[in-house]
Amino acid sequence: TPVSVVTGLSRAARMGVLVKGGAFLELSSRVRAIAFDKTGTLTYGKPEVTEVVALNATDDAFAATKNGAAFAATDIGNALDTTALTADDILAIAAALEQDSTHPLARAVIAAVKDKSAILQATDIAEIAGRGITGTVGDTAVAVGSLSFALSLAELSLAVCKRAAAIENSAATVLVVLANNIPIGLIGVKDVVRKESPALLGQLQKNQTLHTVMLTGDNTVTAQAIAREAGIEAVHAELLPDEKMEQIERLKSEYGTVAMVGDGINDAPALALADVGIAMGAASSDTAIQVADVALMANNIEVLPAFFRLARKVVSTIHVNIAFALSIKVVVMVLAIIGVAQMWMAIFADVGVLILVLLYSMRLGLTPRPKK
């Protein structure tokens, strides 16, 4: 058993999968459902800003309302003295809050700002996990977050909601920018599905007979579009970190042993709760790597089917070794009782069997030849 486990761990490491102990390798052999985060896991985690909409009182189509009255854009932090904010202004305001964040959406916003000197300085920054971020720019309270987060802070007009829905229908994530709880802009950010995701999920579902689920804090429309493109079986969207944990609990009660694949700090609670938490290695936050049981060092989810096959092979090897060793010893013991056994049989039942099971375990370390 120890040789099988150590050889399996070594083989997994050569595959680019770091397993934090033999117990998790054995647990992986029993996984029946696997949950994926979306951003950075099924997608590349390198979203780009695809659309920016400035909401101004002068724009009748997208005019936001507060208690039924149109507003005029004000002096944001004494830095933008204008009543007609531009797309660049919206990005600069959002970037003021996002510039110290490590979230992929935040990095996309920063990258989209053409003139980095236009990024304003923000104070009192607070990140609400899975929802958004707040802070103060000059003397103005600014917030950037999901549509549901914005709706919890302000009233949005029907026109603004329709515009946000149109962005979501293009499989993009919508970020709403608010100043003093008044919506001033929309930012559409789109990520791309990893080219290997559809094939990977197909292998897990067909060859590994695993139930696949997406758990994401993104909006439902975008999540469903990504799920269709990737070929995932079920999707649960607009989840906060604690709600991801609830979904993991539900999967565990339904399927037994559950794995979770994620990379962000928002995934850490779910990774810790899952029977096997799998982090995306170098791309993951420090917290995600710390709580995970397995790390994909090359951020390559293509190795997952091979890893689960290896885990099952390790466990089956252990079972074969135990059954073989006990069977031989029982046979020799019976022969000894009836007076037929000889010394060489006893030696074979001890040392011989030991050598055979060790060799059988060590074959786990062999790298299979590529198929022609």
FIDREN-974450 format. One line per field, with one value per residue (C-alpha): residue number from 1; residue in one letter; x, y negated, z. Coordinates in steps of 0.1 Angstrom, whole numbers, plus 5000, padded with zeros to 4 digits. Example, Ala and Ser with C-alpha at 12.3 -4.5 7.8 and 13.67 -1.06 7.14 Angstrom:
REM FIDREN-974450
k	1; 2
r	a; s
px	5123; 5137
py	5045; 5011
pz	5078; 5071
END
This chain:
REM FIDREN-974450
k	1; 2; 3; 4; 5; 6; 7; 8; 9; 10; 11; 12; 13; 14; 15; 16; 17; 18; 19; 20; 21; 22; 23; 24; 25; 26; 27; 28; 29; 30; 31; 32; 33; 34; 35; 36; 37; 38; 39; 40; 41; 42; 43; 44; 45; 46; 47; 48; 49; 50; 51; 52; 53; 54; 55; 56; 57; 58; 59; 60; 61; 62; 63; 64; 65; 66; 67; 68; 69; 70; 71; 72; 73; 74; 75; 76; 77; 78; 79; 80; 81; 82; 83; 84; 85; 86; 87; 88; 89; 90; 91; 92; 93; 94; 95; 96; 97; 98; 99; 100; 101; 102; 103; 104; 105; 106; 107; 108; 109; 110; 111; 112; 113; 114; 115; 116; 117; 118; 119; 120; 121; 122; 123; 124; 125; 126; 127; 128; 129; 130; 131; 132; 133; 134; 135; 136; 137; 138; 139; 140; 141; 142; 143; 144; 145; 146; 147; 148; 149; 150; 151; 152; 153; 154; 155; 156; 157; 158; 159; 160; 161; 162; 163; 164; 165; 166; 167; 168; 169; 170; 171; 172; 173; 174; 175; 176; 177; 178; 179; 180; 181; 182; 183; 184; 185; 186; 187; 188; 189; 190; 191; 192; 193; 194; 195; 196; 197; 198; 199; 200; 201; 202; 203; 204; 205; 206; 207; 208; 209; 210; 211; 212; 213; 214; 215; 216; 217; 218; 219; 220; 221; 222; 223; 224; 225; 226; 227; 228; 229; 230; 231; 232; 233; 234; 235; 236; 237; 238; 239; 240; 241; 242; 243; 244; 245; 246; 247; 248; 249; 250; 251; 252; 253; 254; 255; 256; 257; 258; 259; 260; 261; 262; 263; 264; 265; 266; 267; 268; 269; 270; 271; 272; 273; 274; 275; 276; 277; 278; 279; 280; 281; 282; 283; 284; 285; 286; 287; 288; 289; 290; 291; 292; 293; 294; 295; 296; 297; 298; 299; 300; 301; 302; 303; 304; 305; 306; 307; 308; 309; 310; 311; 312; 313; 314; 315; 316; 317; 318; 319; 320; 321; 322; 323; 324; 325; 326; 327; 328; 329; 330; 331; 332; 333; 334; 335; 336; 337; 338; 339; 340; 341; 342; 343; 344; 345; 346; 347; 348; 349; 350; 351; 352; 353; 354; 355; 356; 357; 358; 359; 360; 361; 362; 363; 364; 365; 366; 367; 368; 369; 370; 371; 372
r	t; p; v; s; v; v; t; g; l; s; r; a; a; r; m; g; v; l; v; k; g; g; a; f; l; e; l; s; s; r; v; r; a; i; a; f; d; k; t; g; t; l; t; y; g; k; p; e; v; t; e; v; v; a; l; n; a; t; d; d; a; f; a; a; t; k; n; g; a; a; f; a; a; t; d; i; g; n; a; l; d; t; t; a; l; t; a; d; d; i; l; a; i; a; a; a; l; e; q; d; s; t; h; p; l; a; r; a; v; i; a; a; v; k; d; k; s; a; i; l; q; a; t; d; i; a; e; i; a; g; r; g; i; t; g; t; v; g; d; t; a; v; a; v; g; s; l; s; f; a; l; s; l; a; e; l; s; l; a; v; c; k; r; a; a; a; i; e; n; s; a; a; t; v; l; v; v; l; a; n; n; i; p; i; g; l; i; g; v; k; d; v; v; r; k; e; s; p; a; l; l; g; q; l; q; k; n; q; t; l; h; t; v; m; l; t; g; d; n; t; v; t; a; q; a; i; a; r; e; a; g; i; e; a; v; h; a; e; l; l; p; d; e; k; m; e; q; i; e; r; l; k; s; e; y; g; t; v; a; m; v; g; d; g; i; n; d; a; p; a; l; a; l; a; d; v; g; i; a; m; g; a; a; s; s; d; t; a; i; q; v; a; d; v; a; l; m; a; n; n; i; e; v; l; p; a; f; f; r; l; a; r; k; v; v; s; t; i; h; v; n; i; a; f; a; l; s; i; k; v; v; v; m; v; l; a; i; i; g; v; a; q; m; w; m; a; i; f; a; d; v; g; v; l; i; l; v; l; l; y; s; m; r; l; g; l; t; p; r; p; k; k
px	5000; 5027; 5046; 5015; 5005; 5040; 5045; 5011; 5020; 5052; 5035; 5009; 5037; 5052; 5018; 5019; 4995; 5006; 4987; 4990; 4991; 4980; 4946; 4935; 4948; 4926; 4896; 4900; 4893; 4858; 4848; 4814; 4807; 4830; 4821; 4840; 4843; 4839; 4865; 4901; 4890; 4866; 4877; 4912; 4907; 4919; 4887; 4887; 4865; 4842; 4818; 4816; 4784; 4783; 4749; 4742; 4711; 4717; 4714; 4676; 4681; 4702; 4692; 4693; 4667; 4667; 4632; 4618; 4640; 4668; 4702; 4731; 4766; 4784; 4820; 4835; 4860; 4867; 4886; 4860; 4843; 4817; 4780; 4787; 4809; 4827; 4835; 4871; 4859; 4838; 4869; 4891; 4866; 4862; 4899; 4904; 4888; 4900; 4937; 4948; 4925; 4937; 4903; 4904; 4876; 4895; 4926; 4906; 4892; 4928; 4941; 4913; 4923; 4943; 4958; 4969; 4976; 4938; 4932; 4920; 4931; 4906; 4904; 4883; 4883; 4863; 4857; 4825; 4833; 4815; 4796; 4816; 4839; 4833; 4854; 4857; 4871; 4876; 4844; 4823; 4812; 4819; 4809; 4816; 4799; 4774; 4739; 4724; 4749; 4740; 4703; 4709; 4724; 4703; 4672; 4679; 4657; 4641; 4663; 4695; 4684; 4676; 4710; 4727; 4707; 4718; 4754; 4748; 4732; 4765; 4780; 4797; 4797; 4782; 4798; 4778; 4796; 4778; 4786; 4768; 4745; 4736; 4745; 4769; 4781; 4781; 4812; 4809; 4837; 4840; 4861; 4869; 4862; 4894; 4896; 4902; 4871; 4845; 4867; 4877; 4841; 4831; 4858; 4848; 4812; 4815; 4847; 4849; 4810; 4813; 4785; 4798; 4785; 4795; 4793; 4799; 4791; 4786; 4751; 4728; 4727; 4765; 4769; 4744; 4761; 4795; 4780; 4765; 4798; 4818; 4793; 4788; 4757; 4744; 4750; 4743; 4750; 4750; 4764; 4781; 4810; 4787; 4761; 4788; 4794; 4756; 4758; 4788; 4769; 4739; 4762; 4778; 4745; 4734; 4766; 4788; 4824; 4827; 4856; 4858; 4880; 4886; 4913; 4900; 4897; 4859; 4863; 4883; 4854; 4840; 4874; 4879; 4844; 4847; 4861; 4889; 4897; 4916; 4933; 4946; 4982; 5002; 4970; 4952; 4951; 4974; 4943; 4929; 4962; 4965; 4931; 4931; 4941; 4954; 4971; 4974; 5008; 5006; 4970; 4962; 4927; 4933; 4952; 4921; 4908; 4943; 4946; 4913; 4922; 4955; 4937; 4914; 4944; 4963; 4933; 4927; 4964; 4962; 4932; 4948; 4980; 4962; 4940; 4970; 4992; 4965; 4954; 4990; 4995; 4962; 4971; 5005; 4990; 4965; 4993; 5013; 4983; 4979; 5017; 5024; 5041; 5079; 5104; 5106; 5068; 5070; 5098; 5078; 5047; 5068; 5097; 5084; 5050; 5066; 5088; 5058; 5035; 5063; 5069; 5032; 5029; 5059; 5044; 5021; 5052; 5056; 5046; 5023; 5034; 5015; 4989; 4997
py	5000; 4974; 4982; 4979; 4945; 4930; 4942; 4927; 4894; 4893; 4901; 4874; 4849; 4857; 4850; 4816; 4824; 4818; 4840; 4831; 4867; 4902; 4898; 4873; 4895; 4923; 4900; 4888; 4924; 4922; 4888; 4890; 4853; 4824; 4787; 4760; 4723; 4704; 4676; 4689; 4725; 4733; 4700; 4685; 4661; 4632; 4613; 4581; 4551; 4553; 4524; 4493; 4473; 4439; 4431; 4394; 4372; 4359; 4395; 4402; 4438; 4447; 4420; 4435; 4424; 4420; 4419; 4412; 4381; 4380; 4370; 4350; 4364; 4344; 4336; 4370; 4365; 4330; 4346; 4348; 4314; 4324; 4332; 4356; 4385; 4404; 4441; 4433; 4414; 4444; 4467; 4443; 4441; 4479; 4484; 4462; 4489; 4519; 4510; 4530; 4560; 4593; 4604; 4611; 4586; 4559; 4566; 4563; 4529; 4516; 4530; 4511; 4477; 4461; 4433; 4448; 4413; 4407; 4433; 4415; 4421; 4439; 4444; 4465; 4494; 4524; 4556; 4574; 4610; 4622; 4590; 4559; 4532; 4498; 4468; 4430; 4410; 4374; 4367; 4391; 4426; 4449; 4486; 4511; 4545; 4569; 4559; 4575; 4556; 4523; 4530; 4534; 4499; 4479; 4478; 4486; 4474; 4499; 4485; 4492; 4527; 4535; 4522; 4543; 4573; 4567; 4569; 4601; 4617; 4614; 4637; 4608; 4599; 4565; 4543; 4513; 4482; 4460; 4426; 4417; 4446; 4433; 4454; 4436; 4463; 4500; 4520; 4552; 4577; 4610; 4640; 4668; 4705; 4726; 4745; 4777; 4773; 4790; 4821; 4823; 4822; 4848; 4872; 4866; 4872; 4902; 4920; 4911; 4911; 4879; 4853; 4819; 4786; 4749; 4728; 4691; 4656; 4644; 4635; 4663; 4654; 4652; 4684; 4703; 4692; 4703; 4736; 4743; 4736; 4757; 4786; 4786; 4805; 4781; 4745; 4724; 4687; 4655; 4674; 4658; 4678; 4692; 4702; 4721; 4740; 4748; 4762; 4784; 4797; 4806; 4824; 4843; 4855; 4865; 4880; 4888; 4878; 4844; 4825; 4787; 4769; 4732; 4705; 4674; 4664; 4666; 4703; 4710; 4719; 4743; 4758; 4764; 4780; 4803; 4838; 4830; 4793; 4787; 4753; 4740; 4738; 4706; 4688; 4694; 4670; 4679; 4687; 4711; 4730; 4732; 4748; 4770; 4807; 4809; 4782; 4782; 4767; 4759; 4745; 4773; 4788; 4813; 4835; 4840; 4872; 4888; 4878; 4894; 4926; 4927; 4924; 4953; 4973; 4968; 4980; 5010; 5019; 5018; 5041; 5066; 5066; 5073; 5100; 5117; 5117; 5131; 5157; 5171; 5172; 5189; 5216; 5222; 5223; 5250; 5270; 5268; 5280; 5311; 5317; 5310; 5275; 5272; 5246; 5229; 5224; 5205; 5184; 5176; 5168; 5143; 5128; 5138; 5123; 5091; 5087; 5093; 5068; 5042; 5046; 5045; 5013; 4997; 5002; 4972; 4950; 4961; 4935; 4950; 4948; 4923; 4938; 4938
pz	5000; 5008; 4977; 4955; 4971; 4969; 4933; 4925; 4941; 4921; 4889; 4895; 4902; 4868; 4853; 4869; 4897; 4933; 4957; 4994; 5007; 4999; 5016; 4989; 4961; 4975; 4979; 4943; 4932; 4948; 4933; 4916; 4910; 4902; 4905; 4886; 4891; 4859; 4857; 4854; 4855; 4825; 4810; 4806; 4834; 4812; 4805; 4784; 4784; 4754; 4760; 4782; 4785; 4802; 4817; 4815; 4819; 4784; 4769; 4769; 4759; 4789; 4815; 4850; 4875; 4912; 4927; 4893; 4885; 4860; 4875; 4861; 4865; 4892; 4899; 4908; 4935; 4922; 4893; 4865; 4862; 4836; 4832; 4804; 4815; 4787; 4785; 4794; 4825; 4836; 4833; 4852; 4881; 4882; 4880; 4911; 4932; 4912; 4909; 4940; 4934; 4920; 4906; 4869; 4862; 4881; 4860; 4828; 4839; 4847; 4813; 4794; 4807; 4779; 4800; 4833; 4847; 4845; 4872; 4903; 4939; 4961; 4999; 5022; 4997; 5008; 4988; 4992; 4983; 4952; 4948; 4942; 4957; 4973; 4982; 4982; 4953; 4966; 4984; 4964; 4974; 4945; 4940; 4913; 4911; 4897; 4886; 4917; 4939; 4922; 4927; 4964; 4965; 4940; 4919; 4882; 4854; 4830; 4802; 4823; 4831; 4795; 4784; 4810; 4799; 4763; 4774; 4794; 4763; 4745; 4772; 4789; 4826; 4835; 4861; 4872; 4883; 4909; 4924; 4956; 4949; 4914; 4884; 4861; 4838; 4827; 4818; 4798; 4805; 4785; 4791; 4766; 4773; 4773; 4740; 4760; 4783; 4760; 4754; 4790; 4803; 4777; 4790; 4826; 4819; 4795; 4805; 4842; 4847; 4867; 4871; 4862; 4877; 4873; 4904; 4897; 4911; 4876; 4863; 4851; 4814; 4810; 4831; 4810; 4778; 4790; 4802; 4768; 4751; 4775; 4776; 4813; 4827; 4854; 4863; 4894; 4890; 4911; 4941; 4970; 4987; 5013; 4987; 4968; 5000; 5002; 4967; 4976; 5006; 4983; 4959; 4987; 5000; 4965; 4950; 4980; 4973; 4955; 4940; 4935; 4910; 4915; 4916; 4935; 4971; 4966; 4959; 4991; 5013; 4987; 4981; 5018; 5021; 4991; 4997; 4972; 4966; 4934; 4929; 4896; 4908; 4899; 4887; 4921; 4950; 4980; 5000; 4974; 4972; 5010; 5015; 4984; 4986; 4950; 4929; 4891; 4888; 4850; 4853; 4828; 4834; 4806; 4831; 4853; 4835; 4836; 4873; 4882; 4862; 4881; 4915; 4906; 4893; 4926; 4947; 4924; 4926; 4964; 4964; 4940; 4961; 4993; 4977; 4960; 4991; 5014; 4989; 4985; 5023; 5028; 5002; 5018; 5052; 5041; 5025; 5057; 5077; 5055; 5056; 5020; 5022; 5017; 5028; 4994; 4994; 5027; 5014; 4983; 5003; 5023; 5003; 4968; 4973; 4987; 4956; 4933; 4949; 4950; 4913; 4906; 4926; 4909; 4875; 4884; 4878; 4842; 4817; 4791; 4755; 4734; 4711; 4674
END
